[in-house]
Amino acid sequence: MDKNKIANVDYLDYSEGTPETRAKFIQEFGDSFSNMGFAIVKNHGVTSELRSKLFEVSKKFFALPDDVKASYEHEKLHGQRGYISKNKESAKGKSVPDLKEFYHIGQTVTDNDPIKEEYPDNIWPNEVVEFEAVGQQVFNTFENTGRNLLRAIALYLGLDEQYFDDKIHNGNSILRLLHYYPVADKSQIPEGAVRAAAHGDINLITLLMGGSAKGLQAQSLDGNWISVDPGPDEIVINIGDMLARLTNDRLRSTQHQVITPDEESWTKPRYSTPFFLHPRSDMDLTCLNDCINAENPKGYADMTAGEFLTERLIELGLRKK
């Protein structure tokens, strides 16, 4: 087996397949996360029509004047809802901000769960009337798909299939509409700045709707950078730091980055939409016992998901100490 290969799997093999196709999906999916931390999935639930609508509303919003966009940015929310302006977020350990702007849509609690008190309300731009309906539909679709993919991961780990269900119910997930803005004059780019510097995600898993241009790379076990190029109707799934902690790195949270593959790419915008699937803040991230042994001793201190998230938001510059 090529440990640098990113598996390309069909979601329907798990959700509607025979016992044999389900077992094959679980093995290939899990092995890909153990080796590369990434997998590519087709037939994931977001239709081509919905994908087109999402990128349409995203482009409409980011085309608005900067002062209009800024009216939807609220510093007190620490970047958890609404607009986050250009050059605000930097990767962990980086002093130079990424060349991007983005918009966050969060969890909507509808079942009187008291966890609602932890979440700010979503912010919806008035200038793009279909933004809320499309954004909410994509959020709900990805949340459902993510739940099922975590069930496959649970089985790969030898856990009960529903192990993650109660831990992600009304979890602190985020849908990010992301715009890597074009740069006409490269001399205006701060030294060392890129579209997205090498980083790992914070959450359990990320579901990424492919970018409008190439540039996503993942770091393999041997340290090389490998291009991740899903088809138009495929999504990329990657393991986040929370799931890496829980599994004591049996599942790998891979460093990844977004580059400009050629000089012309700087002059063109790039849009993508990651869904960061988070658990509830009280989820215990203590390493699973079955993932600890003499060859792989426990590598992480005990911590809840909420404590870990706060720590990382401070490191990213989105929250003050």
C-alpha positions in Angstrom: 0.0 0.0 0.0 1.3 3.4 -1.0 1.3 5.4 2.3 1.5 8.7 0.4 -1.7 8.0 -1.6 -4.9 9.8 -0.7 -7.9 7.4 -1.0 -10.8 8.4 -3.3 -13.9 6.7 -2.0 -17.7 6.7 -2.7 -19.9 7.8 0.2 -22.7 5.7 -1.1 -20.6 2.6 -0.5 -20.9 3.3 3.2 -24.4 4.9 3.4 -26.2 2.5 1.0 -23.8 -0.3 0.4 -23.6 -4.0 1.1 -21.8 -5.3 4.1 -18.8 -5.9 1.8 -18.7 -2.5 0.3 -19.2 -0.8 3.7 -16.3 -2.8 5.1 -14.1 -1.9 2.2 -15.0 1.8 2.5 -14.2 1.8 6.3 -10.8 0.2 5.7 -9.7 2.4 2.8 -11.1 5.6 4.5 -9.4 4.9 7.8 -6.1 3.8 6.3 -6.0 7.0 4.3 -6.4 9.0 7.5 -3.7 6.9 9.3 -1.2 7.6 6.5 -2.0 10.9 4.9 -4.7 12.4 7.2 -6.8 13.1 4.0 -9.4 11.4 1.8 -11.5 12.4 -1.2 -15.2 11.6 -1.2 -17.8 11.6 -3.9 -21.6 11.4 -3.7 -21.4 13.3 -0.4 -24.8 15.0 -0.4 -24.1 18.5 -1.7 -25.5 18.6 -5.2 -23.9 20.4 -8.1 -26.8 22.9 -8.0 -26.3 23.6 -4.3 -22.5 23.9 -4.8 -23.1 26.4 -7.6 -25.5 28.5 -5.5 -23.0 28.5 -2.6 -20.1 29.8 -4.7 -22.5 32.4 -6.3 -23.5 33.9 -3.0 -19.9 33.7 -1.8 -18.7 35.7 -4.8 -21.5 38.2 -4.4 -20.6 38.9 -0.8 -16.9 39.2 -1.2 -17.5 41.6 -4.2 -19.2 44.1 -1.8 -17.3 47.2 -0.8 -14.9 46.8 2.1 -16.9 49.1 4.3 -20.1 47.1 3.7 -18.3 43.8 4.5 -16.8 45.4 7.6 -20.3 46.1 9.0 -20.7 42.4 9.5 -17.4 42.0 11.5 -17.8 41.9 15.3 -14.5 41.8 17.1 -16.1 40.6 20.4 -17.2 37.4 18.7 -13.5 36.4 18.2 -14.1 35.5 14.6 -16.8 32.8 15.4 -19.6 34.5 13.4 -19.9 36.8 10.5 -17.1 38.5 8.5 -13.4 38.3 9.2 -11.5 40.9 7.2 -8.3 40.5 5.2 -5.1 39.6 6.9 -6.6 38.9 10.3 -5.7 35.2 10.7 -2.3 33.7 10.8 -1.3 30.0 11.1 -0.1 28.7 14.4 3.5 29.8 15.0 3.4 32.3 12.1 3.8 36.1 12.5 2.7 36.9 9.0 -1.1 36.7 8.3 -2.6 34.7 5.5 -3.8 36.5 2.4 -7.5 35.8 2.7 -10.8 37.0 4.1 -13.7 34.8 5.1 -17.2 34.5 6.6 -18.4 32.2 9.3 -21.7 30.5 9.8 -22.2 28.6 13.0 -24.5 26.1 14.7 -28.2 26.9 15.0 -29.8 25.2 18.1 -33.5 24.4 17.6 -34.2 21.8 20.3 -33.9 23.9 23.5 -30.5 22.4 24.3 -28.9 24.7 26.9 -25.7 24.7 25.0 -27.3 27.4 22.9 -26.1 29.9 25.6 -22.5 29.1 24.4 -23.1 30.2 20.8 -23.6 33.7 19.4 -26.4 34.1 16.8 -25.5 33.9 13.2 -25.1 37.1 11.2 -26.7 37.3 7.8 -25.7 40.0 5.2 -28.7 42.0 3.9 -27.1 42.7 0.6 -27.2 39.0 -0.5 -30.7 37.9 0.1 -30.1 34.2 -0.6 -27.0 34.0 1.6 -28.9 32.7 4.7 -30.9 30.0 3.0 -28.0 28.6 0.9 -25.5 28.8 3.8 -27.9 27.1 6.2 -28.6 24.3 3.7 -24.9 23.6 3.1 -24.2 23.7 6.8 -27.0 21.1 7.5 -25.9 18.9 4.6 -22.3 18.8 5.7 -23.2 18.3 9.3 -25.3 15.2 8.4 -22.6 13.8 6.0 -19.9 14.5 8.7 -21.9 12.6 11.3 -22.0 9.5 9.0 -18.3 9.8 8.1 -17.5 9.9 11.8 -19.5 6.7 12.2 -17.3 5.0 9.6 -14.2 6.3 11.5 -15.6 5.0 14.8 -15.9 1.5 13.3 -12.4 1.7 11.9 -11.2 2.5 15.5 -13.1 -0.4 16.9 -15.6 1.8 18.7 -19.4 1.7 18.7 -20.7 3.1 15.4 -22.6 5.9 17.3 -19.6 6.8 19.5 -19.4 10.4 18.2 -23.2 11.0 17.8 -23.9 12.6 21.2 -20.5 14.3 21.3 -21.3 16.3 18.1 -25.0 16.9 18.6 -25.3 20.7 18.5 -21.5 20.8 18.3 -19.6 24.1 17.8 -19.2 23.5 14.0 -18.3 26.3 11.6 -19.0 26.7 7.8 -16.4 29.0 6.4 -16.9 30.9 3.1 -13.3 31.6 2.1 -11.9 34.1 -0.4 -8.2 34.2 -1.3 -8.3 37.6 -2.9 -6.3 38.5 -6.0 -3.1 40.5 -5.8 -2.3 42.6 -8.8 1.1 43.9 -7.5 3.2 41.3 -5.8 5.5 44.0 -4.3 2.6 44.8 -2.0 2.7 41.3 -0.4 4.4 41.1 3.0 7.5 39.0 3.0 6.7 35.4 3.8 2.9 35.8 3.2 1.0 33.1 1.4 -2.7 32.4 0.8 -2.7 29.9 3.7 0.5 28.9 5.5 1.1 25.4 6.6 -1.2 24.4 9.4 -3.4 21.7 11.0 -7.1 22.2 11.6 -8.4 22.4 15.2 -11.6 20.3 15.0 -12.5 16.6 14.6 -12.8 16.5 10.8 -13.0 19.0 8.0 -15.2 18.7 4.9 -13.8 20.9 2.2 -15.7 21.8 -1.0 -13.0 22.1 -3.6 -11.5 25.4 -4.4 -12.2 27.4 -7.6 -8.5 27.0 -8.4 -5.7 24.6 -7.6 -3.3 25.2 -4.8 -4.2 22.9 -1.8 -1.3 20.7 -0.7 -0.9 18.1 2.1 2.4 17.0 3.7 3.1 13.3 3.4 4.8 11.1 6.0 8.1 11.5 4.3 7.8 15.3 4.4 7.0 16.0 0.8 4.1 18.3 -0.3 1.4 16.5 -2.3 -1.2 18.3 -4.4 -4.8 17.6 -3.3 -7.0 18.0 -6.4 -10.6 16.7 -6.0 -13.0 16.8 -8.9 -15.7 19.5 -9.1 -18.3 17.3 -7.4 -15.9 15.7 -4.8 -15.0 17.0 -1.3 -11.8 16.6 0.6 -12.0 15.2 4.2 -9.1 15.7 6.6 -8.4 14.9 10.2 -8.3 17.8 12.7 -6.1 18.1 15.8 -9.0 17.1 18.2 -9.4 13.7 16.6 -5.6 13.3 16.4 -5.4 13.9 20.2 -8.3 11.5 20.9 -6.6 8.8 18.8 -3.1 9.6 20.1 -2.1 10.3 16.4 -3.3 7.0 15.1 -5.3 9.2 12.8 -3.1 12.0 11.5 -3.8 15.7 11.5 -1.7 16.6 8.5 -0.1 19.9 7.9 -1.6 21.5 4.7 -1.3 24.8 2.9 -2.7 26.8 0.0 -0.1 28.1 -2.4 -0.2 29.9 -5.7 1.0 27.3 -8.2 2.2 29.8 -10.7 2.7 33.6 -11.1 -0.7 34.1 -12.8 -2.5 32.6 -9.9 -1.8 35.6 -7.7 -3.9 37.8 -10.0 -7.0 35.5 -9.8 -9.3 35.0 -6.8 -9.7 31.6 -5.2 -12.9 30.5 -3.4 -13.4 27.5 -1.2 -15.8 26.3 1.5 -14.5 24.2 4.4 -16.9 22.9 7.1 -15.1 22.4 10.4 -17.0 19.7 12.3 -16.5 20.4 16.0 -17.9 18.5 19.0 -19.6 20.0 22.0 -17.3 22.0 24.3 -17.4 19.3 27.0 -16.2 16.5 24.9 -13.3 14.7 26.6 -10.3 14.5 24.3 -8.4 12.2 26.6 -6.5 9.7 24.4 -8.4 6.4 23.8 -6.9 3.5 25.7 -6.8 1.3 22.7 -4.6 3.9 20.9 -1.9 3.9 23.6 0.8 1.2 23.8 4.5 0.7 24.3 5.3 1.7 20.7 2.9 4.7 20.9 2.9 6.1 24.4 0.3 8.7 25.4 1.4 11.9 23.8 -1.2 14.5 25.0 -2.4 15.9 28.2 -6.1 15.4 29.1 -8.2 18.3 27.9 -11.8 19.1 26.8 -12.7 20.3 23.3 -13.7 23.7 24.6 -10.4 24.2 26.4 -8.4 23.2 23.3 -10.4 25.5 21.1 -9.8 28.5 23.3 -6.1 27.7 23.3 -5.9 27.5 19.6 -8.0 30.7 18.9 -5.5 32.6 21.0 -2.6 31.1 19.0 -4.3 32.1 15.7 -4.8 35.7 16.8 -8.6 35.5 16.8 -8.9 35.7 20.6 -7.1 37.6 23.3 -5.6 35.9 26.3 
